[in-house]
């Protein structure tokens, strides 16, 4: 699989990363440890070298640790912090005093002594401006618990995080139904600073193939896609998925796109799509033109 230089870090990341939210958070999917073992080992066997998780993804970190910690040298491990009492820590969410306990707990769960990357998880610009969270995360890097630090979030919050010049990496949403990072120049600003760029929600959570109320299914994306009505939206769900993933991977600043699944066969299908390479310039231009014609001022990144 194609690998890309991850900003100014020492990592070369596969264009697809594995997102672990579904294996830990989605009770309806009921992913057992045995299922996670099979899935995560298939991910690594298939050549993917990025595993993305978070302290707030319920049992995700534990399942990763049990399944593949013995293969730690084969993958880059990214996690997130920021939440507090909502995930069982001592202080309110976004209190800087939670940072080290959160990451230490993640390391224990993941059965490792370091993270390749820790990201502040989607807090507001106002909280970032206070400075305490950033200061505590930087200490983790100085002390060797994490190798690099980043911010995960969207819209003007992400733009502010970039402009602090404190972070190595940005994780943000980008897909057929959410192109604000291009319009807002968020990705351009990250590129100027040689930041690594991770994309979450790269296929808009496959909302065209999931019924209303399905887990992890943002109705706002479905509403936007109905209005955008791209020419390929009349094709099969598999073909729409191909356009969606290849669109995101064709945006030049993107280093890796995080795709979650609970099914090993979907991992292989996503890799096959990624291996088809970028969309053609005319295809990209058509998508961007349609977005610019239809998008509304309120179509900012998701919260």
C-alpha positions as CSV (number, residue, x, y, z in Angstrom):
1,X,0.0,0.0,0.0
2,X,1.1,3.5,-0.7
3,X,2.9,5.3,2.2
4,X,3.3,9.0,2.6
5,X,5.7,11.1,4.6
6,X,3.8,12.2,7.8
7,X,4.7,15.9,7.9
8,X,8.0,16.7,9.6
9,X,7.8,13.6,11.8
10,X,10.0,10.5,11.2
11,X,7.0,8.4,10.2
12,X,5.9,7.2,6.8
13,X,2.2,6.3,7.2
14,X,0.0,4.1,5.0
15,X,-2.7,6.1,3.2
16,X,-5.3,4.1,5.1
17,X,-5.3,3.9,8.9
18,X,-7.5,1.8,11.1
19,X,-10.0,3.7,13.3
20,X,-11.0,1.7,16.4
21,X,-14.0,3.6,17.6
22,X,-16.5,1.0,16.4
23,X,-14.8,-2.0,18.1
24,X,-15.0,-0.3,21.4
25,X,-17.9,2.1,21.4
26,X,-20.7,0.5,19.4
27,X,-22.6,-1.8,21.8
28,X,-25.0,-2.7,19.0
29,X,-22.1,-4.3,17.1
30,X,-21.0,-6.3,20.1
31,X,-17.4,-6.8,19.1
32,X,-15.8,-9.5,21.2
33,X,-12.1,-9.7,22.1
34,X,-11.9,-12.7,19.8
35,X,-13.4,-10.7,16.9
36,X,-11.0,-7.8,17.7
37,X,-8.0,-10.2,17.6
38,X,-9.0,-11.4,14.2
39,X,-9.7,-8.0,12.8
40,X,-6.7,-6.1,14.1
41,X,-4.3,-8.9,13.1
42,X,-5.8,-8.8,9.6
43,X,-5.3,-5.0,9.6
44,X,-1.6,-5.5,10.2
45,X,-1.2,-8.5,7.9
46,X,-2.7,-6.3,5.2
47,X,0.0,-3.7,5.5
48,X,-1.8,-0.9,7.3
49,X,0.6,0.7,9.8
50,X,-1.6,3.3,11.6
51,X,-3.9,2.4,14.5
52,X,-6.1,5.3,15.7
53,X,-7.9,5.2,19.1
54,X,-8.9,7.4,22.0
55,X,-9.3,7.3,25.8
56,X,-13.0,7.9,25.2
57,X,-13.6,4.9,22.9
58,X,-14.7,2.7,25.8
59,X,-13.1,-0.7,25.4
60,X,-11.1,0.1,22.3
61,X,-7.7,0.6,23.9
62,X,-7.9,-2.6,25.9
63,X,-8.9,-4.6,22.9
64,X,-6.0,-3.2,20.9
65,X,-3.6,-4.0,23.7
66,X,-4.7,-7.6,24.0
67,X,-4.8,-8.2,20.3
68,X,-1.7,-6.7,18.9
69,X,0.6,-5.3,21.6
70,X,3.0,-8.2,20.8
71,X,3.4,-6.7,17.3
72,X,4.0,-3.2,18.5
73,X,6.9,-2.5,16.2
74,X,4.7,-3.0,13.1
75,X,2.4,0.0,13.6
76,X,2.2,3.6,14.7
77,X,-0.2,4.0,17.6
78,X,-2.2,7.2,17.9
79,X,-4.5,8.0,20.8
80,X,-6.3,11.1,22.2
81,X,-6.9,12.8,25.5
82,X,-8.9,15.7,26.8
83,X,-12.0,14.1,28.3
84,X,-12.1,13.9,32.1
85,X,-15.0,13.0,34.4
86,X,-17.0,11.7,31.4
87,X,-14.5,8.9,31.0
88,X,-13.9,8.2,34.7
89,X,-11.0,10.6,35.4
90,X,-10.9,12.9,38.5
91,X,-11.5,16.3,37.0
92,X,-14.0,17.9,34.5
93,X,-13.5,17.4,30.8
94,X,-10.7,19.6,29.4
95,X,-9.1,20.1,32.8
96,X,-5.3,19.9,32.2
97,X,-4.9,17.8,35.4
98,X,-6.4,14.9,33.5
99,X,-3.8,14.8,30.7
100,X,-1.1,12.7,32.3
101,X,-3.4,10.3,34.1
102,X,-5.4,9.8,30.9
103,X,-2.3,9.0,28.8
104,X,-0.8,6.8,31.5
105,X,-4.1,4.9,31.6
106,X,-4.1,4.6,27.8
107,X,-0.5,3.2,27.9
108,X,-1.5,0.6,30.4
109,X,-4.6,-0.4,28.4
110,X,-2.7,-0.5,25.1
111,X,0.2,-2.5,26.8
112,X,2.9,-0.2,25.5
113,X,5.3,2.3,27.1
114,X,4.8,5.1,24.5
115,X,2.4,6.5,22.0
116,X,3.7,7.7,18.6
117,X,1.1,10.5,18.7
118,X,-1.3,11.9,21.2
119,X,-4.0,14.4,20.1
120,X,-6.0,16.8,22.1
121,X,-9.5,15.6,21.4
122,X,-11.8,18.2,19.8
123,X,-11.8,20.9,22.4
124,X,-12.8,24.5,21.6
125,X,-10.6,27.4,20.6
126,X,-11.5,29.1,23.9
127,X,-10.1,26.1,25.9
128,X,-6.9,26.0,23.8
129,X,-6.4,29.7,24.3
130,X,-6.1,29.1,28.1
131,X,-2.8,27.2,27.3
132,X,-2.9,24.7,30.1
133,X,-3.9,21.7,28.0
134,X,-1.2,22.4,25.4
135,X,1.4,22.8,28.1
136,X,0.6,19.5,29.7
137,X,0.6,17.6,26.4
138,X,4.0,19.1,25.6
139,X,5.3,17.8,28.9
140,X,4.3,14.3,27.8
141,X,6.5,14.7,24.8
142,X,9.4,16.0,26.8
143,X,9.1,13.0,29.2
144,X,9.0,10.5,26.4
145,X,5.5,9.1,27.0
146,X,4.6,10.3,23.5
147,X,6.7,11.0,20.5
148,X,4.6,13.7,18.8
149,X,1.6,15.8,19.7
150,X,-1.4,17.0,17.7
151,X,-5.0,18.4,17.7
152,X,-8.1,16.6,16.5
153,X,-11.0,18.8,15.6
154,X,-12.7,20.8,12.9
155,X,-13.5,24.2,11.6
156,X,-12.1,27.4,13.2
157,X,-11.1,25.4,16.3
158,X,-8.7,23.4,14.1
159,X,-7.5,26.5,12.3
160,X,-6.6,28.1,15.7
161,X,-4.8,25.0,16.8
162,X,-2.6,25.0,13.7
163,X,-1.8,28.7,14.1
164,X,-0.4,28.2,17.6
165,X,2.6,26.5,16.0
166,X,2.6,24.0,18.9
167,X,1.5,20.8,17.2
168,X,3.1,18.3,14.9
169,X,-0.1,16.8,13.6
170,X,-3.7,17.8,12.7
171,X,-6.6,15.4,12.6
172,X,-9.7,16.8,10.9
173,X,-12.8,15.8,9.0
174,X,-12.8,15.8,5.2
175,X,-15.1,14.0,2.8
176,X,-17.7,14.5,0.0
177,X,-20.1,16.1,2.4
178,X,-17.6,18.1,4.4
179,X,-15.0,20.1,2.4
180,X,-14.6,23.0,4.8
181,X,-10.9,22.3,5.5
182,X,-10.2,23.0,1.8
183,X,-12.3,26.2,1.7
184,X,-11.2,27.5,5.1
185,X,-7.5,26.9,4.0
186,X,-7.1,24.7,7.1
187,X,-5.1,22.1,5.1
188,X,-3.0,24.8,3.5
189,X,-2.1,26.3,6.9
190,X,-1.1,22.8,8.1
191,X,1.0,22.2,5.1
192,X,2.9,25.5,5.5
193,X,3.9,24.2,8.9
194,X,4.8,20.8,7.7
195,X,2.2,19.2,9.9
196,X,1.1,15.6,9.4
197,X,-2.5,15.4,8.3
198,X,-4.9,12.7,9.4
199,X,-8.4,12.6,8.0
200,X,-11.3,11.3,10.1
201,X,-14.7,10.6,8.6
202,X,-13.1,10.2,5.1
203,X,-16.1,8.4,3.6
204,X,-18.8,10.5,5.4
205,X,-19.6,7.5,7.6
206,X,-21.1,5.7,4.6
207,X,-24.4,7.4,5.3
208,X,-25.8,6.6,1.9
209,X,-25.7,2.9,2.9
210,X,-27.1,3.1,6.4
211,X,-30.6,3.7,7.5
212,X,-31.8,6.5,9.7
213,X,-30.8,6.2,13.3
214,X,-28.0,3.7,12.5
215,X,-25.0,3.9,14.9
216,X,-22.4,6.6,14.2
217,X,-24.6,7.9,11.3
218,X,-24.6,11.7,11.2
219,X,-27.9,12.7,9.5
220,X,-26.3,16.0,8.5
221,X,-24.1,14.2,6.0
222,X,-27.0,12.5,4.5
223,X,-28.9,15.7,4.2
224,X,-25.9,17.4,2.5
225,X,-25.3,14.5,0.1
226,X,-29.0,14.6,-0.9
227,X,-28.6,18.3,-1.9
228,X,-25.2,17.8,-3.5
229,X,-26.6,15.0,-5.6
230,X,-23.2,14.2,-7.2
231,X,-23.6,12.4,-10.6
232,X,-22.2,9.1,-9.1
233,X,-24.7,9.0,-6.3
234,X,-27.0,6.9,-8.5
235,X,-24.5,4.2,-8.7
236,X,-24.1,1.2,-6.4
237,X,-23.1,1.7,-2.8
238,X,-19.7,0.1,-3.5
239,X,-19.0,2.5,-6.3
240,X,-20.1,5.5,-4.2
241,X,-17.7,4.3,-1.5
242,X,-14.9,4.2,-4.1
243,X,-15.5,7.8,-5.2
244,X,-15.7,8.9,-1.6
245,X,-12.5,7.3,-0.4
246,X,-10.5,8.2,-3.5
247,X,-11.7,11.8,-3.3
248,X,-10.3,12.2,0.2
249,X,-7.0,10.5,-0.6
250,X,-6.7,12.7,-3.7
251,X,-6.5,15.9,-1.7
252,X,-2.8,16.7,-1.8
253,X,-2.2,17.6,1.9
254,X,-3.7,14.3,3.2
255,X,-1.3,11.8,4.6
256,X,-3.6,9.1,6.0
257,X,-7.3,8.6,6.2
258,X,-8.8,6.7,9.2
259,X,-11.4,4.2,8.3
260,X,-13.2,2.1,10.9
261,X,-14.9,-1.2,10.4
262,X,-15.7,-4.4,12.4
263,X,-15.3,-6.7,9.4
264,X,-12.0,-8.0,8.0
265,X,-13.4,-8.2,4.5
266,X,-14.1,-4.5,4.6
267,X,-10.5,-3.8,5.4
268,X,-9.5,-5.6,2.2
269,X,-12.1,-3.8,0.2
270,X,-10.9,-0.4,1.4
271,X,-7.3,-1.3,0.6
272,X,-8.3,-2.3,-2.9
273,X,-10.0,1.1,-3.4
274,X,-7.0,3.0,-2.0
275,X,-4.7,1.0,-4.4
276,X,-6.6,2.4,-7.4
277,X,-4.9,5.7,-6.7
278,X,-6.2,9.3,-7.0
279,X,-9.2,10.4,-8.9
280,X,-8.4,12.2,-12.2
281,X,-8.2,16.0,-12.3
282,X,-11.6,16.3,-14.1
283,X,-13.3,14.0,-11.5
284,X,-11.8,16.1,-8.7
285,X,-12.8,19.3,-10.4
286,X,-16.3,18.1,-10.9
287,X,-16.7,17.3,-7.2
288,X,-15.2,20.5,-6.0
289,X,-17.3,22.6,-8.5
290,X,-20.5,20.9,-7.3
291,X,-19.6,21.5,-3.7
292,X,-19.0,25.2,-4.3
293,X,-22.3,25.5,-6.2
294,X,-24.4,23.9,-3.5
295,X,-22.7,24.3,-0.1
296,X,-24.3,26.6,2.4
297,X,-22.6,28.9,5.0
298,X,-23.8,26.6,7.8
299,X,-22.0,23.6,6.3
300,X,-19.1,23.7,8.7
301,X,-17.3,20.7,10.2
302,X,-19.2,18.5,12.6
303,X,-19.0,19.0,16.3
